Amino acid sequence: MESSVSVMVYSLSGLEQLTQENVAEAMAVVEDTGLSRILVTDNVGKILYDTRETGNAVGDYTLYTEIVQALRGDDAFSCIYKNGAFRSRASSPVLYQNRIIGAVYAYEYDTEQAALLEGLQWNLLRLSAMIGAVVLMLSLLLSRMLTGKISQLLTAIRKVREGAYSHRAEIRGHDEIAQIGDEFNSLTDRLQTTENARRRFVSDASHELKTPLAAIRLLSDSILQADHMDPEMTREFVSDIGQEAERLSRITEDLLRLTRLDSGVMEASTAVDALPVLEQVMRMMDLVAQEKGTSLTYQAEEGCIISSTKDELHQVIYNLVDNAVKYSAGGDIQVTLVREENQVTLTVADNGPGIPEEDIDRIFERFYRVDKARSRAAGGTGLGLAIVSDTVRRRGGSVHAANRSCGGAMFTVCWPVAEEAEV
């Protein structure tokens, strides 16, 4: 429309003054633009040319907004969509030697483009409705899937909270909720393992405590029920009661020590020289070994400094050597302490009966005994190696058990060397 108006303005720009006659002549040479209506006015808004066949407004004055703007020297254009049609209006001033002598106004009533727009709107509306329905269905489906998975997870959490540690959440898929379900199952596995260990520990501890208590009760009842017991036999019974009491005391102390380890309450580590502690343990155990006819020797290097406490290090060395002495009566025990690069290694080797292969992986479990009858006869509680393992591992070390090729067992403990700042 603006191009058509520009052509008409160009055809009229050569006239000094616009009149009905010269405007009609100038517009006669303009090609048919197909516009619904064309008006040409003079500089005061009087219509000089009108293409509308019925209701021609030639000679009248017009106050169309676009014509007013054109007579002020501005090009104007407007377009509205109403009642299924585009109504477009355009106007431009007619100039002669930079003087406004009139205006050209064009009006177009377009139903074809309006029909195209209306069809496009309906297509968009139908497409939007279809997309909205699909999105709604997908949302409902995904919502049910997600809420179903969350409901399964919540059900599993409630059952585990009630104590059913064997329950598992069966959540399929690879999304985040399924991953949470896998982590939950992994957590319940650990809880189940911990619960089984706790129950076994309580059962074993109760059994271990019950044994010396039953012996004490039996011996004391025997003394009380005998009217005329031989003093020598009475002394023997009282001695047995004292031994059982000592055994009960050892079990209690070991249980308390394990409880402290489980609670994570440990003394602050310091730089400890392992050689003096080893020498002290060897002096203590030498007499016990001699009584059992066991040869106890050791080799140690200087500079074996680890990050621990003297009491913990003493307990570890004592438990390993005491365990070797108990099960190697009449044999040889060799203890070595060396520093290898960034770690200190303690080895306790004996030539006793060794450890059955099926028991090596469980030797450090609490209350686990390879030969229960022999262990009780030797005075063991079944907690010594468990204390060694927990103590060493909590200080960043490791402990291993193996059988020697020449016969007997060997326990190896490794600690990281203490840092220079601790030293």
Secondary structure per residue as TSV (DSSP state, phi and psi in degrees):
chain	resnum	aa	ss	phi	psi
A	1	M	-	360.0	-41.6
A	2	E	H	-63.9	-36.8
A	3	S	H	-65.8	-42.6
A	4	S	H	-63.2	-42.9
A	5	V	H	-62.9	-38.2
A	6	S	H	-64.2	-38.3
A	7	V	H	-63.9	-43.3
A	8	M	H	-67.2	-39.4
A	9	V	H	-63.2	-38.2
A	10	Y	H	-66.1	-36.8
A	11	S	H	-70.4	-23.1
A	12	L	H	-98.3	-9.9
A	13	S	T	-72.1	-13.5
A	14	G	T	-85.2	-6.6
A	15	L	-	-86.7	138.6
A	16	E	S	-75.5	-35.1
A	17	Q	S	-145.2	139.4
A	18	L	-	-90.5	131.0
A	19	T	-	-133.2	168.5
A	20	Q	H	-60.3	-38.5
A	21	E	H	-70.8	-53.8
A	22	N	H	-69.1	-28.1
A	23	V	H	-68.2	-42.6
A	24	A	H	-63.3	-39.3
A	25	E	H	-65.7	-44.1
A	26	A	H	-66.9	-36.9
A	27	M	H	-76.6	-17.8
A	28	A	H	-68.8	-27.8
A	29	V	T	-87.3	-7.7
A	30	V	S	-79.0	133.1
A	31	E	-	-64.1	153.5
A	32	D	-	-65.9	121.6
A	33	T	-	-92.9	-12.3
A	34	G	-	78.8	11.1
A	35	L	-	-76.3	152.1
A	36	S	S	-68.9	-35.6
A	37	R	E	-156.8	140.9
A	38	I	E	-131.2	130.2
A	39	L	E	-121.3	142.3
A	40	V	E	-127.2	126.6
A	41	T	E	-119.9	162.8
A	42	D	E	-84.8	-165.4
A	43	N	T	-76.6	-4.5
A	44	V	T	-114.4	6.7
A	45	G	S	92.9	10.0
A	46	K	B	-79.9	129.7
A	47	I	E	-75.7	123.7
A	48	L	E	-106.6	-20.4
A	49	Y	E	-148.9	134.6
A	50	D	E	-146.8	127.9
A	51	T	-	-89.7	-5.6
A	52	R	-	-72.4	128.7
A	53	E	S	-74.9	-44.5
A	54	T	S	-101.5	135.8
A	55	G	S	74.9	36.9
A	56	N	-	-59.2	136.2
A	57	A	-	-108.4	21.5
A	58	V	T	-62.3	133.0
A	59	G	T	95.9	-15.7
A	60	D	S	-89.3	163.6
A	61	Y	B	-100.9	142.7
A	62	T	-	-120.4	144.8
A	63	L	-	-121.5	31.4
A	64	Y	-	-57.2	140.6
A	65	T	H	-58.6	-42.9
A	66	E	H	-64.2	-38.5
A	67	I	H	-67.6	-39.8
A	68	V	H	-60.5	-43.7
A	69	Q	H	-63.9	-40.5
A	70	A	H	-64.0	-41.8
A	71	L	H	-66.5	-18.5
A	72	R	T	-86.2	-3.9
A	73	G	T	102.6	10.0
A	74	D	-	-113.1	144.8
A	75	D	-	-78.3	145.0
A	76	A	E	-135.7	145.8
A	77	F	E	-151.8	139.9
A	78	S	E	-148.6	151.3
A	79	C	E	-150.0	132.6
A	80	I	E	-133.8	153.8
A	81	Y	E	-110.7	122.3
A	82	K	E	-153.0	133.0
A	83	N	T	53.8	42.9
A	84	G	T	76.3	23.5
A	85	A	E	-150.0	151.0
A	86	F	E	-90.5	128.8
A	87	R	E	-113.3	108.3
A	88	S	E	-115.1	138.4
A	89	R	E	-133.7	138.9
A	90	A	E	-144.5	147.3
A	91	S	E	-152.2	151.5
A	92	S	E	-145.9	148.9
A	93	P	E	-77.2	150.0
A	94	V	E	-101.3	123.0
A	95	L	E	-112.9	143.8
A	96	Y	E	-135.6	113.5
A	97	Q	T	51.2	52.0
A	98	N	T	59.8	26.0
A	99	R	E	-123.7	130.9
A	100	I	E	-76.1	118.5
A	101	I	E	-111.7	-4.2
A	102	G	E	172.8	-168.2
A	103	A	E	-149.3	150.1
A	104	V	E	-113.3	129.9
A	105	Y	E	-124.1	133.3
A	106	A	E	-127.7	141.1
A	107	Y	E	-132.0	136.7
A	108	E	E	-132.7	132.7
A	109	Y	E	-112.4	104.0
A	110	D	E	-114.0	113.7
A	111	T	S	-97.9	-22.1
A	112	E	H	-67.0	-50.6
A	113	Q	H	-63.5	-35.3
A	114	A	H	-64.8	-41.0
A	115	A	H	-64.5	-38.9
A	116	L	H	-62.5	-42.9
A	117	L	H	-64.8	-41.6
A	118	E	H	-64.4	-40.1
A	119	G	H	-63.6	-40.3
A	120	L	H	-63.4	-40.0
A	121	Q	H	-63.3	-42.9
A	122	W	H	-65.8	-40.3
A	123	N	H	-62.7	-43.3
A	124	L	H	-63.8	-37.8
A	125	L	H	-65.4	-45.2
A	126	R	H	-65.2	-42.4
A	127	L	H	-63.3	-41.3
A	128	S	H	-63.9	-39.1
A	129	A	H	-64.8	-41.8
A	130	M	H	-65.0	-45.0
A	131	I	H	-62.4	-41.2
A	132	G	H	-61.6	-40.8
A	133	A	H	-65.8	-42.3
A	134	V	H	-63.5	-44.5
A	135	V	H	-62.2	-40.4
A	136	L	H	-63.4	-43.5
A	137	M	H	-65.0	-44.1
A	138	L	H	-63.0	-39.2
A	139	S	H	-63.1	-43.9
A	140	L	H	-63.9	-41.4
A	141	L	H	-64.7	-48.5
A	142	L	H	-63.7	-38.0
A	143	S	H	-62.5	-42.7
A	144	R	H	-66.5	-38.6
A	145	M	H	-64.0	-46.6
A	146	L	H	-66.6	-46.3
A	147	T	H	-64.8	-33.3
A	148	G	H	-64.7	-43.4
A	149	K	H	-65.9	-42.1
A	150	I	H	-64.5	-38.1
A	151	S	H	-63.6	-41.4
A	152	Q	H	-62.0	-41.9
A	153	L	H	-65.1	-42.6
A	154	L	H	-64.2	-40.0
A	155	T	H	-61.4	-43.1
A	156	A	H	-64.2	-40.1
A	157	I	H	-62.8	-42.7
A	158	R	H	-63.5	-42.0
A	159	K	H	-66.2	-40.4
A	160	V	H	-66.6	-37.9
A	161	R	H	-62.6	-31.7
A	162	E	T	-79.7	-4.0
A	163	G	T	111.4	-1.2
A	164	A	-	-84.8	75.4
A	165	Y	T	-69.1	-15.5
A	166	S	T	-83.0	-8.2
A	167	H	-	-73.2	141.8
A	168	R	-	-126.8	147.1
A	169	A	-	-86.7	117.3
A	170	E	-	-93.1	86.6
A	171	I	-	-115.3	118.3
A	172	R	-	-90.5	161.1
A	173	G	S	110.7	-177.3
A	174	H	S	-128.8	16.3
A	175	D	S	-82.5	-175.6
A	176	E	H	-64.3	-36.4
A	177	I	H	-67.4	-38.8
A	178	A	H	-63.9	-37.8
A	179	Q	H	-65.5	-39.6
A	180	I	H	-62.1	-39.7
A	181	G	H	-61.8	-40.8
A	182	D	H	-63.6	-43.0
A	183	E	H	-63.9	-37.5
A	184	F	H	-63.8	-44.2
A	185	N	H	-62.8	-38.8
A	186	S	H	-63.6	-40.1
A	187	L	H	-65.0	-42.2
A	188	T	H	-67.0	-31.5
A	189	D	H	-61.0	-43.9
A	190	R	H	-66.3	-39.7
A	191	L	H	-63.1	-40.6
A	192	Q	H	-63.3	-43.3
A	193	T	H	-62.7	-43.8
A	194	T	H	-64.5	-40.8
A	195	E	H	-66.2	-41.5
A	196	N	H	-62.7	-42.3
A	197	A	H	-64.6	-39.2
A	198	R	H	-64.2	-44.9
A	199	R	H	-65.3	-42.2
A	200	R	H	-64.5	-38.3
A	201	F	H	-64.7	-45.2
A	202	V	H	-62.9	-42.4
A	203	S	H	-64.1	-46.4
A	204	D	H	-65.6	-41.5
A	205	A	H	-63.3	-42.3
A	206	S	H	-62.2	-40.8
A	207	H	H	-66.3	-42.8
A	208	E	H	-65.4	-38.3
A	209	L	H	-72.7	-32.2
A	210	K	H	-69.2	-34.3
A	211	T	H	-62.4	-54.4
A	212	P	H	-66.7	-32.7
A	213	L	H	-64.8	-41.0
A	214	A	H	-64.6	-39.2
A	215	A	H	-65.2	-43.1
A	216	I	H	-61.7	-42.9
A	217	R	H	-65.4	-42.1
A	218	L	H	-63.9	-43.7
A	219	L	H	-67.2	-42.8
A	220	S	H	-66.3	-38.7
A	221	D	H	-64.1	-36.8
A	222	S	H	-64.0	-39.7
A	223	I	H	-67.0	-42.4
A	224	L	H	-69.5	-33.7
A	225	Q	H	-82.5	-18.9
A	226	A	-	-82.6	123.0
A	227	D	S	-75.9	-41.9
A	228	H	S	-131.4	76.3
A	229	M	-	-87.1	140.1
A	230	D	-	-58.7	131.7
A	231	P	H	-56.3	-34.8
A	232	E	H	-66.6	-40.0
A	233	M	H	-69.0	-38.0
A	234	T	H	-61.0	-43.7
A	235	R	H	-62.2	-37.5
A	236	E	H	-67.0	-41.6
A	237	F	H	-64.4	-43.1
A	238	V	H	-63.9	-37.9
A	239	S	H	-62.9	-41.1
A	240	D	H	-64.1	-39.2
A	241	I	H	-61.8	-41.9
A	242	G	H	-62.2	-41.1
A	243	Q	H	-64.2	-41.6
A	244	E	H	-66.2	-35.9
A	245	A	H	-65.4	-40.1
A	246	E	H	-63.7	-41.6
A	247	R	H	-62.3	-42.4
A	248	L	H	-61.8	-39.7
A	249	S	H	-64.5	-41.1
A	250	R	H	-64.2	-42.8
A	251	I	H	-61.0	-44.3
A	252	T	H	-62.4	-44.1
A	253	E	H	-62.9	-42.1
A	254	D	H	-65.3	-39.7
A	255	L	H	-63.5	-42.7
A	256	L	H	-63.0	-39.4
A	257	R	H	-64.5	-43.4
A	258	L	H	-65.3	-36.6
A	259	T	H	-63.0	-41.3
A	260	R	H	-64.7	-38.6
A	261	L	H	-64.7	-41.9
A	262	D	H	-66.4	-33.8
A	263	S	H	-74.8	-10.6
A	264	G	T	79.5	5.5
A	265	V	-	-84.4	105.6
A	266	M	-	-132.3	148.7
A	267	E	-	-67.1	153.1
A	268	A	-	-64.1	134.3
A	269	S	-	-74.9	149.4
A	270	T	E	-134.7	170.7
A	271	A	E	-78.2	115.7
A	272	V	E	-117.4	128.8
A	273	D	E	-81.5	118.2
A	274	A	H	-74.0	-23.1
A	275	L	H	-63.5	-50.7
A	276	P	H	-60.8	-35.8
A	277	V	H	-66.7	-42.3
A	278	L	H	-62.4	-43.6
A	279	E	H	-62.0	-38.5
A	280	Q	H	-63.8	-43.8
A	281	V	H	-64.6	-39.3
A	282	M	H	-63.7	-38.6
A	283	R	H	-65.4	-38.6
A	284	M	H	-68.6	-41.9
A	285	M	H	-84.9	-11.2
A	286	D	H	-62.8	-43.9
A	287	L	H	-65.3	-40.6
A	288	V	H	-63.1	-40.6
A	289	A	H	-66.5	-38.9
A	290	Q	H	-63.8	-37.9
A	291	E	H	-63.9	-32.1
A	292	K	T	-92.3	2.5
A	293	G	T	71.0	30.3
A	294	T	-	-105.5	138.9
A	295	S	E	-91.0	121.4
A	296	L	E	-118.5	114.6
A	297	T	E	-129.6	159.0
A	298	Y	E	-149.1	155.5
A	299	Q	E	-131.7	134.3
A	300	A	E	-144.7	150.9
A	301	E	-	-108.7	155.6
A	302	E	S	-83.8	162.3
A	303	G	-	82.9	13.6
A	304	C	-	-87.9	82.5
A	305	I	E	-108.1	125.5
A	306	I	E	-123.1	166.2
A	307	S	E	-96.4	101.6
A	308	S	E	-164.5	-153.4
A	309	T	-	-127.9	156.8
A	310	K	H	-62.5	-39.5
A	311	D	H	-64.3	-43.2
A	312	E	H	-64.9	-45.2
A	313	L	H	-63.1	-41.5
A	314	H	H	-61.0	-43.1
A	315	Q	H	-63.1	-42.0
A	316	V	H	-64.1	-50.7
A	317	I	H	-64.7	-43.5
A	318	Y	H	-61.5	-45.9
A	319	N	H	-62.1	-42.6
A	320	L	H	-67.1	-45.2
A	321	V	H	-67.9	-42.4
A	322	D	H	-61.6	-40.0
A	323	N	H	-63.5	-40.3
A	324	A	H	-66.5	-40.1
A	325	V	H	-65.3	-39.4
A	326	K	H	-63.6	-37.6
A	327	Y	H	-104.0	7.7
A	328	S	-	-128.9	42.8
A	329	A	T	-58.4	126.3
A	330	G	T	80.2	6.1
A	331	G	S	-107.2	-163.7
A	332	D	E	-117.2	140.2
A	333	I	E	-126.5	126.6
A	334	Q	E	-116.8	129.7
A	335	V	E	-117.8	129.7
A	336	T	E	-127.5	144.6
A	337	L	E	-134.4	114.0
A	338	V	E	-135.5	159.2
A	339	R	E	-110.4	126.2
A	340	E	E	-124.6	103.4
A	341	E	T	55.1	-108.4
A	342	N	T	-102.6	20.0
A	343	Q	E	-144.7	155.2
A	344	V	E	-108.5	130.2
A	345	T	E	-118.1	127.8
A	346	L	E	-111.5	128.4
A	347	T	E	-124.4	129.3
A	348	V	E	-121.1	111.2
A	349	A	E	-120.9	140.1
A	350	D	E	-133.3	171.4
A	351	N	-	-116.4	37.8
A	352	G	S	-79.2	-156.7
A	353	P	S	-72.2	-13.4
A	354	G	-	81.4	-172.6
A	355	I	-	-120.3	127.4
A	356	P	-	-56.2	141.9
A	357	E	G	-58.7	-35.1
A	358	E	G	-73.2	-10.3
A	359	D	G	-105.8	-8.0
A	360	I	G	-62.2	-40.9
A	361	D	G	-70.1	-16.2
A	362	R	G	-112.5	5.9
A	363	I	T	-65.0	-24.6
A	364	F	T	-96.1	6.9
A	365	E	S	-75.0	152.0
A	366	R	T	-71.0	132.6
A	367	F	T	67.5	10.4
A	368	Y	-	-85.0	130.7
A	369	R	-	-128.3	139.5
A	370	V	S	-70.9	-48.1
A	371	D	S	-125.0	97.8
A	372	K	H	-63.3	-42.1
A	373	A	H	-64.5	-44.1
A	374	R	H	-68.8	-34.6
A	375	S	H	-65.9	-43.4
A	376	R	H	-67.7	-36.0
A	377	A	H	-65.2	-32.4
A	378	A	T	-80.6	-6.6
A	379	G	T	89.5	13.8
A	380	G	-	-79.9	155.3
A	381	T	-	-105.0	-11.8
A	382	G	S	79.1	11.7
A	383	L	-	-115.5	-11.3
A	384	G	H	-60.7	-50.8
A	385	L	H	-68.5	-32.0
A	386	A	H	-64.3	-40.6
A	387	I	H	-64.6	-41.8
A	388	V	H	-59.6	-48.3
A	389	S	H	-62.3	-49.3
A	390	D	H	-64.3	-42.1
A	391	T	H	-63.6	-46.8
A	392	V	H	-66.2	-45.0
A	393	R	H	-66.2	-34.2
A	394	R	H	-71.6	-14.4
A	395	R	T	-100.4	13.7
A	396	G	T	84.9	11.7
A	397	G	-	-102.7	-168.8
A	398	S	E	-145.9	155.3
A	399	V	E	-138.7	138.5
A	400	H	E	-137.5	150.4
A	401	A	E	-122.8	142.4
A	402	A	E	-155.7	162.3
A	403	N	E	-94.9	141.4
A	404	R	-	-81.5	149.4
A	405	S	T	-67.0	-28.1
A	406	C	T	-90.3	3.1
A	407	G	S	105.8	143.3
A	408	G	S	100.3	179.3
A	409	A	E	-116.5	157.2
A	410	M	E	-139.1	128.3
A	411	F	E	-110.5	131.0
A	412	T	E	-122.4	126.1
A	413	V	E	-118.7	132.3
A	414	C	E	-123.8	130.0
A	415	W	E	-118.8	147.1
A	416	P	E	-71.9	143.4
A	417	V	B	-65.4	141.7
A	418	A	-	-62.5	143.7
A	419	E	-	-69.4	158.6
A	420	E	T	-62.0	-34.2
A	421	A	T	-64.1	-38.1
A	422	E	T	-69.5	-38.6
A	423	V	-	-64.6	360.0
